[in-house]
Amino acid sequence: MTLPMSDPTAWATAMNNLGMAPLGIAGQPILPDFDPALGMMTGIPPITPMMPGLGIVPPPIPPDMPVVKEIIHCKSCTLFPPNPNLPPPATRERPPGCKTVFVGGLPENGTEQIIVEVFEQCGEIIAIRKSKKNFCHIRFAEEYMVDKALYLSGYRIRLGSSTDKKDTGRLHVDFAQARDDLYEWECKQRMLAREERHRRRMEEERLRPPSPPPVVHYSDHECSIVAEKLKDDSKFSEAVQTLLTWIERGEVNRRSANNFYSMIQSANSHVRRLVNEKAAHEKDMEEAKEKFKQALSGILIQFEQIVAVYHSASKQKAWDHFTKAQRKNISVWCKQAEEIRNIHNDELMGIRREEEMEMSDEEIEETTETKETEESVSQAETLKEENDSLRWQLDAYRNEVELLKQEQGKAPREDDPNKEQQLKLLQQALQGMQQHLLKVQEEFKRKEAELEKVKDDKLQVEKMLENLKEKESCATRLCTSSQDSDYPLEKTLNSSPIKSEREALLVGIISTFLHVHPFGASIEYICSYLHRLDSKICTSDVECLMSRLQHTFRQEMTGVGASLEKRWKFCGFEGLKLT
């Protein structure tokens, strides 16, 4: 397009703002400062690929930089830019796939040719629908062309050099809804959805495992093949699956029953083989366990030797000859070796405990407390046995009395004196047995009373054990309360050292544990004991709780050199003596 113009610089600026390539225009060159030999504009340093932020695509214009609009001269009209101080023209929400714009404010004498002349600079125009009321709809070939057309919104248009009102107007460009645009956009979305579904289907088919081969139908030939496979250990699984499918399909009938029975019998012959295989695997597992235990024992012995080397090097006669850095490294190595040794030792002890079914540490600690209850239970069992024996004797005596009564009733009433004597003897025996029966009943009642008494004693012992535990927890609480009364500095604290019932229970358990360890114990040893009661206990929380109770637990340093160790001791009784 060749257009005469008076201000080519303004035209070039407008074309650059629109993002379009400069057109061939008669007149002065658009960029007079452009040096074609250098490929750059004068006054601008050359662009190198090593410059940060610059490449083939020029850097984007900052959004806060104002865009300066210039006068645009066309062949039949002139476009004057709007006032830069005015706000940008309002636009509606952009419809999806919008390629059509609404153009209002056209001059009354404006023709379709003038509209094409102005807006074909933005891109290829597909169609124009012009109205008689100074507006039209323009449909472009691509969506990005709409953004270029919106740039012209707010420009004042003048046809030629006329100042007549019918030859002037103010352009208003906005997004327009068009069914063709929406239809094309929906078609494009459906095409993308189809491609995505196809891609997912191909991916699923690629990742789907292959289907198993179909099971053949039953026939005498296939039956003979499956029967041979059932006798082969390597093909047994495949043949059994085929046999199962045939049975479920209902292939068993009177004619083929013998064949199926022989195949089932062949499958049954593999039971002994499977049992032997299981026993062999169990034997291998036991041998592997024994081998692992022996190897672990050897590793533990070597760790003990290494730790002994570190301890020997930490003694005074050798320790003084090492430098400070060497001593530090030896101390670190010793500590690491001891930690690894303790871990392996615990693992080995766990294996031995599982094999020998030894009594756990908790049961060992409870034996001293439940000794009295066990004695009472054993005494109750002996009394129960005696009670049962007395009950059986009582039943035997009752049976004898009933027999004597029956014989007495069946005896004939004769005047023979011998019969009368026998009757008297029987009556005397019956009376004696009744008296013995009464004595047995009294003895039975007495034993029952003793048994009830033993049960009551057992309940009292259990209550005493519960009271002892409560008193132990109360003693720890009293220790903390006495510390609050003796030391006024601790009264200023807003809350007590023990903040929950769980912490009070932990203090009681730790106090009992340290009471049986008079030389103290490390925090790792204490936490390993607590982990058997609750695996969620944290070492840092336990150490923080013990450090808060300074008059119940005391931390001391034991050992020399590399064997230096922090141990916690129970000092609650010393706090009670102070009160």
SVG drawing of the C-alpha trace seen along z (x, -y; Angstrom):
<svg xmlns="http://www.w3.org/2000/svg" viewBox="-44 -22 97 137">
<polyline fill="none" stroke="black" stroke-width="0.4" points="0.0,0.0 1.4,-3.4 0.0,-6.4 1.1,-10.0 1.6,-11.5 2.9,-14.7 4.2,-13.2 5.9,-9.8 7.4,-9.6 3.9,-9.7 2.7,-7.0 5.7,-4.7 5.1,-5.2 1.5,-4.3 2.3,-1.2 4.9,-0.1 2.4,-0.6 0.0,1.6 2.7,4.3 2.6,4.3 5.4,4.3 6.0,0.9 4.3,0.6 5.8,-1.0 4.7,-4.7 5.7,-7.4 7.6,-10.2 10.4,-10.2 11.8,-7.0 10.1,-5.7 13.3,-5.3 15.8,-7.8 18.3,-6.8 18.3,-3.2 21.7,-2.0 21.2,1.1 24.9,2.0 24.9,2.3 21.5,3.8 20.6,1.4 19.6,-2.2 22.1,-4.8 22.4,-5.9 21.5,-2.4 24.3,0.0 24.5,3.2 22.5,6.2 24.7,9.2 23.4,12.7 25.4,12.6 23.4,9.6 21.0,10.8 17.3,10.5 17.8,10.0 17.5,12.5 15.8,12.9 12.5,11.6 12.8,8.0 12.0,7.5 8.4,6.7 7.3,3.1 6.7,2.4 2.9,2.2 3.3,-1.0 5.0,-2.8 2.4,-5.1 1.7,-4.3 1.9,-7.5 -0.6,-7.4 0.1,-9.4 -1.9,-10.8 -2.7,-8.1 -3.0,-9.3 -5.0,-7.1 -5.8,-7.7 -9.3,-8.9 -9.4,-9.9 -7.2,-10.9 -7.3,-9.5 -6.5,-11.8 -5.4,-10.3 -7.5,-10.8 -6.5,-13.0 -3.8,-11.0 -5.0,-12.3 -8.4,-10.7 -8.9,-7.1 -8.8,-4.3 -12.1,-3.4 -14.2,-0.8 -14.7,2.6 -16.9,5.5 -15.8,9.0 -14.0,10.8 -16.1,13.7 -14.3,17.0 -12.8,17.2 -13.7,13.7 -12.8,12.6 -15.5,10.0 -15.4,6.3 -18.1,3.7 -17.1,0.3 -19.3,-2.7 -19.1,-6.4 -18.5,-6.2 -19.2,-9.4 -22.5,-9.5 -20.8,-9.8 -18.5,-6.9 -18.6,-4.0 -17.6,-0.4 -14.5,-1.2 -13.3,-3.7 -13.9,-1.2 -11.9,1.4 -9.1,-1.1 -8.8,-1.9 -9.2,1.6 -7.4,3.7 -4.1,2.5 -5.0,4.7 -5.3,7.9 -7.3,9.8 -11.0,9.0 -13.4,11.8 -16.7,9.9 -18.2,6.5 -21.8,5.9 -22.5,2.2 -25.6,0.6 -27.4,-2.6 -26.9,-4.0 -23.2,-4.8 -21.9,-1.4 -20.7,1.9 -19.4,5.3 -16.0,6.5 -14.9,10.1 -11.2,10.8 -9.4,14.0 -7.5,14.5 -8.1,13.6 -5.0,11.5 -6.2,9.0 -9.0,8.0 -6.4,6.6 -4.9,4.5 -8.4,3.1 -9.1,2.2 -6.0,-0.1 -8.0,-2.4 -10.8,-2.9 -11.1,-6.6 -9.6,-7.9 -11.4,-10.8 -11.9,-10.2 -12.2,-12.9 -12.9,-12.2 -10.5,-14.2 -10.1,-17.8 -13.8,-18.4 -15.0,-19.7 -18.6,-18.9 -20.3,-17.1 -21.4,-14.3 -17.7,-13.7 -16.4,-13.4 -16.9,-10.9 -15.2,-9.3 -14.5,-5.6 -15.5,-3.2 -14.2,0.4 -15.3,3.2 -15.6,7.0 -18.7,8.4 -20.5,11.7 -20.8,13.7 -22.3,17.1 -19.7,18.0 -16.8,17.2 -18.4,19.2 -19.1,22.1 -15.5,22.2 -14.2,21.9 -16.4,24.8 -15.3,26.9 -11.6,26.2 -12.2,27.1 -14.0,30.4 -11.1,31.2 -8.6,30.6 -10.7,32.7 -10.8,35.5 -7.0,35.4 -6.6,35.4 -9.0,38.4 -7.1,40.2 -3.8,39.5 -5.1,40.7 -6.5,43.9 -3.2,44.6 -1.4,44.1 -3.8,46.4 -3.5,49.1 0.3,48.8 0.3,49.2 -2.4,51.9 -1.0,55.3 -1.6,57.9 -4.7,60.0 -4.2,63.7 -4.6,66.1 -8.1,67.7 -8.7,71.1 -9.3,73.8 -12.5,75.8 -12.6,79.3 -11.8,82.2 -10.2,85.6 -7.0,84.4 -6.8,81.2 -7.6,83.3 -4.6,85.6 -2.3,82.5 -3.5,81.0 -3.1,84.3 0.6,84.5 1.1,80.8 -0.3,81.6 2.5,84.1 5.2,81.5 6.1,79.2 7.0,76.3 3.6,76.3 1.5,77.2 0.1,73.7 -1.1,73.3 -2.7,76.7 -4.5,76.2 -6.0,73.0 -7.3,74.7 -8.7,77.6 -10.5,75.1 -12.0,73.2 -13.3,76.5 -14.9,77.5 -16.6,74.1 -17.8,74.1 -19.6,77.4 -17.6,79.7 -17.9,82.5 -20.4,85.1 -20.8,88.9 -18.7,89.5 -15.8,87.3 -16.0,87.9 -13.1,90.4 -10.8,88.1 -11.5,85.3 -11.0,87.6 -7.6,88.6 -6.6,84.9 -7.9,84.1 -5.9,87.0 -2.8,85.7 -3.3,82.3 -3.6,84.0 -0.3,85.7 1.4,82.3 0.3,81.6 3.1,83.6 5.6,81.8 4.3,78.4 4.6,79.4 8.1,80.6 9.0,77.4 7.5,75.4 9.5,77.3 12.7,76.8 12.1,73.1 11.4,72.9 14.7,74.8 16.5,72.3 15.0,69.5 16.1,70.9 19.6,71.4 19.6,67.9 18.5,66.5 21.2,68.5 23.8,67.3 22.6,63.7 22.8,64.0 26.3,65.4 27.4,62.7 25.8,60.1 27.6,61.5 30.9,61.3 30.3,57.7 29.4,56.9 32.6,58.4 34.6,56.3 32.8,53.2 33.6,54.1 37.3,54.4 37.2,51.0 35.6,49.3 38.2,50.9 40.9,49.4 39.3,46.0 39.0,46.3 42.7,47.4 43.7,44.4 41.7,42.1 43.7,43.1 46.1,40.6 49.4,42.2 48.4,42.2 45.9,39.2 48.6,36.6 50.7,37.4 47.8,36.6 47.1,33.1 43.9,31.3 42.5,32.1 43.4,35.8 41.8,36.0 38.6,34.4 38.5,36.9 39.1,39.9 36.3,38.7 33.9,38.4 34.9,41.8 34.4,43.4 31.0,41.9 29.9,43.0 31.2,46.5 29.4,46.8 26.1,45.7 26.4,48.3 27.5,51.0 24.4,50.2 22.1,50.5 23.6,53.8 23.5,55.1 19.8,54.2 19.0,55.9 20.9,59.1 19.1,59.1 15.8,58.7 16.5,61.8 17.5,63.8 14.5,62.7 12.2,63.9 13.9,67.2 14.1,68.0 10.8,66.4 12.3,64.7 10.3,62.7 10.3,59.0 11.7,56.2 8.2,55.1 7.3,58.6 10.6,58.7 9.8,55.4 6.3,56.5 7.3,59.8 8.3,58.0 4.9,56.3 2.7,59.3 4.5,61.9 1.9,61.6 -1.0,61.8 0.5,65.0 0.7,66.6 -2.9,65.7 -4.0,67.2 -2.1,70.4 -3.7,70.7 -7.1,70.1 -6.5,72.9 -5.6,75.4 -8.7,74.4 -10.8,74.9 -9.4,78.3 -10.2,79.3 -13.7,77.9 -14.3,80.0 -13.1,83.1 -15.4,82.4 -18.3,81.9 -17.6,85.3 -17.5,87.0 -20.8,85.4 -22.4,86.6 -21.1,90.1 -22.5,90.1 -25.9,88.9 -25.9,91.8 -25.2,94.3 -28.0,92.9 -30.4,93.2 -29.4,96.8 -29.8,97.7 -33.3,96.1 -34.3,98.0 -33.0,101.3 -34.8,100.5 -38.1,99.9 -37.7,103.1 -36.9,105.2 -39.8,107.6 -41.6,107.1 -41.0,110.4 -41.0,111.2 -37.5,112.8 -35.3,111.2 -32.3,111.4 -34.0,109.1 -34.8,106.7 -31.2,106.6 -30.1,106.0 -32.6,103.2 -31.3,101.6 -27.8,101.8 -28.7,100.2 -30.5,97.4 -27.5,96.9 -25.2,96.8 -27.6,94.4 -27.5,92.1 -23.7,92.2 -23.5,91.4 -25.9,88.5 -23.8,87.1 -20.7,87.4 -22.6,85.8 -23.4,82.8 -19.7,82.6 -18.7,82.6 -21.2,79.9 -19.8,77.7 -16.3,78.3 -17.4,77.4 -19.0,74.2 -15.8,73.3 -13.7,73.9 -16.0,71.7 -15.7,68.9 -11.9,69.3 -12.0,69.1 -14.0,65.9 -11.6,64.5 -8.7,65.3 -10.5,63.5 -11.0,60.5 -7.3,60.5 -6.4,60.6 -8.6,57.6 -7.1,55.7 -3.6,56.5 -4.5,55.2 -6.0,52.0 -2.8,51.6 -0.7,51.8 -2.9,49.1 -2.6,46.9 1.2,47.4 1.3,46.2 -0.9,43.2 1.3,42.3 4.4,42.5 2.8,40.0 1.7,37.8 5.2,37.9 6.6,36.5 3.9,33.8 4.7,33.0 8.4,32.7 7.6,30.1 5.2,28.2 7.8,28.1 10.3,26.7 7.8,24.0 7.3,23.1 11.1,23.2 12.3,21.2 10.4,17.9 12.0,17.3 10.0,20.2 6.8,18.8 7.0,16.1 6.4,18.6 2.9,18.4 2.5,22.2 3.8,25.3 6.7,27.3 4.3,30.3 1.7,29.1 -0.4,32.2 -1.3,35.5 0.8,37.3 3.9,35.4 3.1,36.3 2.9,40.0 6.2,39.7 7.9,38.1 6.7,41.0 7.9,43.6 11.3,41.9 11.7,41.5 11.0,45.2 13.4,46.1 16.2,43.9 15.6,45.0 16.7,48.6 19.7,47.0 21.5,45.1 24.5,44.3 22.3,42.6 21.4,43.3 21.8,41.5 18.9,39.9 19.0,42.4 18.8,45.3 15.8,43.6 14.0,43.0 14.6,46.6 12.8,47.8 10.0,45.3 9.6,46.3 8.5,49.8 5.6,48.1 4.8,45.5 6.6,45.4 5.5,41.7 7.6,40.3 10.2,37.8 13.7,37.6 13.8,33.8 10.5,33.6 11.7,35.9 15.0,34.0 13.1,30.7 10.8,32.1 13.7,33.4 15.6,30.1 12.5,28.2 12.4,30.3 15.9,29.4 15.2,30.5 13.9,33.9 16.4,34.8 20.1,33.8 22.4,34.1 26.0,35.1 29.1,35.7 30.8,39.0 33.9,40.5 37.2,39.0 38.2,37.9 36.4,39.8 34.3,41.8 32.8,38.6 29.0,39.1 26.0,37.1 23.9,39.0 20.7,38.1 20.1,39.0 17.1,38.9 17.5,36.4 13.9,36.1 14.7,37.5 17.3,34.8 14.6,32.2 12.3,33.8 15.0,33.6 15.4,29.9 11.8,29.4"/>
</svg>
